[in-house]
Amino acid sequence: MNAPIGIIRLSALALACAASLSAQANPSNADYAKVVLYGDVTIAQDSTASWGIWEQLEPPAAGVQAPTIALRTSGDLYRPLGQLDPVPPVPPSVEGFCAGGSLCGFGVLADLGDLQLVREVAGPQALREPMAPTQHAFQMFPVDLKAEGNSNSWLPNAMSLRILMMSVGEAALSDVARMDLMEDRRTHQFFEEDRLGERGISISTELADIEGLDAGRFDGGMSSYINGKSDPSAISQRLAGFWGVTTSTADMAALRQGQASARYTGRGIDAMDNNTGNMVMVVSFGTSTFTMSTNGGSDTKVYTQRTSSGTQLMGGVGYNVVGTVTGSTFESRQITAVDGTIGAGSSVKGAFVGAGAAAAIGASDIVKTKVSTEGSLGYTNARHVNAFALIKDGTVLNETKR
């Protein structure tokens, strides 16, 4: 049977196209440079990674195109979904905070809303067992809003406040744009209520009665409610700690140049104002190093609490610290214990306050394990936090400052 004339003509055309394509199977860049696509842009100049002719006129409004994210090359063959390697969160920068002569603070907070459902019982209600408030350590970075004027003391008339957790935990408010000093001249407060709920923080300061020391102990509360206090997402916290004006850069430089050393003594507290024991700190300003011992490195009177986050240590927890001094601050992650082991991630941070580094304030966040012995409590990976204030030996109390 003879093929129709139309099919014969199409076949011939296809063979001709195939021959033409075969001849041009591997064109060179010089060949691409001869073909103009648009304007004065040739095929050789065009790219899927650029904006072509529009790149010659003005950059795209959205900025430079982000690089393509590479997907995993291995994984579960039965889940052919693109999976990205997790990128660790970048901690917020605190560069410039706690510099010489600036406001700085350290504290602990307790989650007052810790309740855990133990078991359901007959009826519309469930039996709930109150648990001990989980406590966490934090750094406090206040900024004096000097445009508002100054109060009669180092306490600013208005300040912004930033709270950064030392390890785990969550603050009900991490950034407050403005806190005003109340009529009592010792309490800073912020409160806001809108369609998103209620948020508030109040901090009262007890001024230190030490000559030349612009610092003090604070306590207060912080809360964040969406639909009210009964809402499961509501956060209510108690705060306690120490804050003040850090030692000036000039004073710290003089201590280093003079190869000075000093001994500091004091105690720590937790968020519920319980005593956490005695602390001794020895600083070598010349070498920018320090050592610290809490309760001699061994537990004294310690008890455990069950919290929603695990086991928590209360009382006189013992540990020893070796760390470094930078500017007006000090920090360490080299922490040991005579009667146990200290877990990774434990830290101690603080700052010097007052003329000539008259005092040291800070906070500890410790995870400790201790083997039980006769007459001695044992525990595993239990967390302990506290805030502390230490006074340089020889610092004179100011009896007239109260």
C-alpha positions in Angstrom: 0.0 0.0 0.0 1.4 3.4 -1.0 1.8 6.1 1.7 -0.1 9.3 1.3 1.8 12.2 -0.2 1.4 14.3 3.0 3.1 11.7 5.2 6.0 11.3 2.7 6.6 15.1 2.8 6.5 15.2 6.7 9.0 12.3 6.9 11.4 14.1 4.6 11.1 17.3 6.6 11.8 15.3 9.8 14.9 13.7 8.3 16.2 17.1 7.2 15.7 18.6 10.7 17.4 15.6 12.2 20.4 16.1 9.9 20.5 19.7 10.8 20.4 19.1 14.5 23.0 16.3 14.2 25.4 18.8 12.5 24.8 21.3 15.4 24.8 18.8 18.2 27.7 20.4 20.0 27.7 24.2 19.3 30.5 26.2 20.8 30.3 29.3 22.9 31.4 31.2 19.8 28.3 29.9 18.1 26.1 31.0 21.0 27.7 34.4 21.0 26.4 35.0 17.4 22.7 34.6 18.3 21.0 37.6 19.9 18.0 36.9 22.2 16.9 40.4 23.1 18.5 43.8 23.1 22.2 43.2 23.0 22.1 40.0 25.0 23.2 36.9 23.3 22.6 33.2 24.2 26.1 33.0 25.6 25.4 35.9 27.9 22.0 34.7 29.1 21.8 32.6 32.4 19.0 31.1 34.5 21.0 32.5 37.5 20.6 36.1 36.5 17.9 38.6 35.6 19.1 39.0 32.0 18.4 42.4 30.4 16.7 43.7 33.6 19.9 43.3 35.5 21.4 46.0 33.2 18.6 48.4 34.2 18.0 48.0 37.9 18.5 45.3 40.6 15.4 43.4 41.5 13.2 44.9 44.3 13.5 41.8 46.4 17.3 42.0 46.4 19.9 39.4 45.4 18.4 36.1 44.6 19.0 33.6 47.5 21.1 30.5 46.7 19.3 27.3 46.1 19.1 25.1 49.2 20.7 21.7 48.5 18.6 18.8 49.6 19.9 15.7 51.3 21.4 13.1 49.0 20.5 10.3 51.3 17.5 9.4 53.5 14.4 7.3 53.6 13.7 6.1 50.1 10.0 5.7 51.0 9.7 9.3 52.1 10.9 11.2 48.9 10.4 14.6 50.6 13.1 17.2 50.6 14.7 17.3 54.0 16.9 20.2 55.1 19.8 20.0 57.5 18.7 21.9 60.6 20.6 25.2 61.1 21.3 25.9 64.7 19.7 29.2 65.9 22.0 32.1 66.1 21.9 33.5 69.7 21.0 37.1 70.0 24.0 39.4 70.1 24.8 41.1 73.4 27.9 42.9 72.2 28.3 46.2 74.1 26.1 45.2 77.0 27.7 45.0 80.5 30.6 47.2 79.2 32.3 49.4 81.8 30.0 52.0 83.3 26.8 50.5 81.9 23.8 48.8 83.6 23.9 45.1 83.9 22.2 42.4 85.9 21.9 38.7 86.7 19.0 36.8 88.2 16.9 33.7 88.5 13.2 33.2 87.6 10.6 30.7 88.8 7.7 29.4 86.7 4.8 29.8 89.1 2.4 28.0 86.8 4.0 24.6 87.0 1.1 22.1 87.3 1.1 18.6 85.9 -1.9 16.4 85.2 -1.3 13.3 87.3 -4.4 11.2 86.5 -7.9 11.7 85.4 -10.8 10.8 87.7 -14.5 10.3 87.1 -16.3 13.4 86.4 -15.7 16.6 84.5 -12.6 17.6 86.5 -9.1 16.2 86.6 -6.9 15.7 89.6 -3.8 18.0 89.4 -0.8 17.8 91.6 1.1 21.0 92.2 4.8 20.7 91.3 7.7 22.8 92.5 8.3 25.9 90.3 11.0 25.3 87.7 13.9 27.8 88.1 16.2 29.2 85.4 19.1 31.6 85.4 19.2 34.7 83.2 21.2 37.8 82.3 19.5 41.2 82.4 20.6 44.0 80.1 18.9 47.3 81.0 19.5 50.5 79.0 19.0 53.9 80.5 16.8 56.1 78.4 18.8 59.2 79.2 16.5 61.4 77.2 14.0 60.9 80.0 16.3 62.5 82.6 17.9 60.8 85.6 16.5 60.0 89.0 18.2 60.9 92.3 20.2 57.7 92.3 21.7 55.4 89.7 18.2 54.0 89.0 17.1 55.5 85.6 13.7 57.3 85.3 13.0 55.1 82.3 14.8 52.1 80.8 14.5 49.4 78.2 15.1 45.9 79.3 16.4 42.7 77.6 16.4 39.3 79.2 18.6 36.5 77.9 18.4 33.0 79.4 21.7 31.4 80.3 20.8 28.0 79.1 17.2 26.6 79.0 13.9 28.2 80.0 11.7 30.9 78.7 11.0 34.4 79.9 7.5 35.7 79.8 8.9 38.9 78.3 12.4 38.9 76.7 12.3 42.5 75.4 10.6 45.5 76.9 10.9 48.8 75.1 10.2 51.0 78.1 9.9 50.6 81.9 9.1 53.6 84.0 10.3 54.3 87.5 7.2 54.6 89.8 6.5 57.1 92.5 8.3 55.0 95.2 11.5 55.7 93.2 12.6 52.1 93.5 10.2 50.2 91.2 10.3 49.9 87.4 7.1 48.8 85.8 5.6 48.0 82.4 2.1 46.8 81.6 0.3 46.4 78.3 -3.1 45.0 77.4 -4.5 44.6 73.9 -6.2 42.1 71.6 -3.3 39.8 72.0 -3.6 39.6 75.7 -1.8 41.0 78.8 1.9 41.4 79.4 3.6 43.0 82.3 6.8 43.1 84.4 7.6 44.8 87.7 11.1 45.0 89.3 11.7 46.6 92.7 15.3 47.4 93.8 16.8 47.5 97.3 19.7 49.8 97.1 23.0 48.5 98.3 24.4 50.2 101.5 28.0 50.2 100.4 29.9 53.4 99.7 30.4 54.0 96.0 28.4 51.0 94.9 25.7 51.8 92.4 24.0 48.4 92.6 21.3 46.5 94.5 19.2 43.4 94.9 15.9 43.2 92.9 12.8 41.1 93.0 9.6 41.2 91.1 7.2 39.4 88.8 6.7 38.9 85.1 3.6 37.6 83.3 2.1 37.0 79.8 -1.5 36.0 79.4 -3.4 35.4 76.1 -6.9 34.6 77.2 -6.4 35.0 80.9 -4.7 33.3 83.8 -6.6 30.1 83.2 -5.2 29.8 79.7 -2.7 26.9 79.3 -0.3 29.1 77.5 -0.2 31.7 80.3 3.2 32.4 81.9 3.6 33.7 85.4 7.1 34.1 86.9 8.9 35.4 90.0 12.2 37.2 89.6 15.1 37.7 92.0 18.7 38.8 91.5 21.3 41.6 91.5 21.9 44.5 89.1 23.8 47.8 89.0 26.4 49.9 87.2 29.5 48.0 86.1 33.0 49.0 87.1 34.4 51.6 84.8 36.8 50.7 82.0 39.5 52.9 83.6 39.2 51.2 87.0 39.4 47.8 85.4 42.5 48.8 83.4 44.2 50.2 86.6 43.6 46.9 88.4 45.1 44.9 85.6 48.1 47.2 85.2 48.7 47.2 89.0 48.6 43.4 89.0 46.0 43.6 91.7 44.3 40.7 93.3 41.2 40.6 95.6 39.1 38.2 97.6 35.3 38.4 97.5 32.8 36.7 99.9 29.0 36.5 99.9 26.1 34.2 99.3 23.6 33.1 96.7 19.8 33.1 96.5 17.3 31.4 94.3 14.2 32.8 92.8 12.1 32.1 95.9 14.7 33.9 98.0 16.1 30.8 99.6 19.7 30.8 100.7 22.0 28.7 98.4 25.1 28.9 100.7 28.4 30.7 101.0 30.6 31.7 98.1 34.2 32.8 98.0 35.8 34.3 94.9 39.5 35.1 94.4 40.4 37.3 91.4 43.8 38.0 89.8 43.2 41.1 87.8 46.8 41.0 86.4 46.2 37.7 84.7 42.5 38.2 84.1 41.6 35.0 85.9 39.5 34.0 88.9 38.5 31.0 91.0 35.3 30.6 92.9 34.1 28.0 95.5 30.5 27.5 96.5 30.0 25.7 99.8 33.6 24.5 99.6 32.9 22.4 96.5 30.6 19.9 98.3 26.9 19.9 99.1 25.8 21.0 102.5 22.1 21.0 103.2 20.6 20.0 99.8 17.2 18.6 98.8 15.7 17.7 95.5 12.4 18.8 94.0 10.4 17.3 91.2 9.5 19.8 88.5 8.0 19.7 85.0 11.5 19.9 83.6 13.1 17.2 85.8 15.0 17.1 89.1 15.9 20.4 90.7 18.4 21.0 93.5 17.7 23.4 96.3 19.9 24.6 99.1 23.7 24.5 99.5 24.9 22.9 96.3 28.7 22.6 96.1 30.9 23.3 93.1 34.3 25.0 92.2 34.9 27.3 89.3 37.9 28.5 87.3 37.3 31.3 84.8 38.5 34.4 83.0 37.9 38.1 83.3 37.0 40.2 80.2 36.5 43.9 80.6 34.2 44.4 83.5 32.7 40.9 83.3 33.8 37.3 84.2 32.7 33.9 82.9 33.4 30.2 83.2 32.5 26.8 81.9 35.3 25.1 83.8 33.2 23.8 86.8 33.9 20.8 89.0 32.7 19.4 92.3 34.5 17.5 95.1 31.5 15.1 95.7 30.2 14.7 92.2 30.4 15.6 88.5 29.2 18.7 86.6 27.4 18.3 83.3 28.2 19.9 80.0 26.5 23.3 79.5 26.9 24.4 83.1 28.1 28.0 83.4 28.8 30.9 85.7 28.6 34.5 84.5 28.9 37.8 86.3 30.2 41.4 86.3 32.1 43.7 88.7 30.2 46.7 90.0 31.3 49.8 91.9 34.5 51.8 92.1 37.6 49.7 92.0 35.5 46.5 91.5 34.0 46.8 95.0 31.6 43.9 94.4 30.8 41.1 92.0 27.3 40.0 91.0 26.4 37.1 88.8 24.4 33.9 88.3 25.1 30.1 88.1 23.4 27.5 86.0 24.7 24.1 87.1 23.8 20.5 86.2 25.2 18.1 88.7 25.3 14.3 89.4 26.2 12.8 92.7 26.4 9.1 93.9 24.3 8.4 96.9 26.3 7.4 100.1 25.3 6.6 103.6 23.8 9.9 105.0 24.3 11.6 101.7 21.6 12.3 99.0 22.3 11.0 95.5 20.9 12.4 92.2 21.5 12.3 88.5 21.6 15.3 86.1 19.8 17.6 88.5 19.7 21.4 87.8 20.7 24.1 90.2 20.5 27.8 89.6 21.2 30.8 91.8 22.1 34.5 91.7 24.9 35.9 93.9 26.4 39.1 95.2 30.0 39.1 96.6 31.7 41.9 98.4 35.4 42.6 98.2 37.1 42.1 101.5 37.7 45.4 103.2 34.8 47.2 101.5 33.2 49.6 104.0 29.5 49.6 104.7 27.8 53.0 104.4 25.6 53.3 107.5 24.1 56.6 106.4 22.9 55.5 103.0 19.6 53.8 104.2 
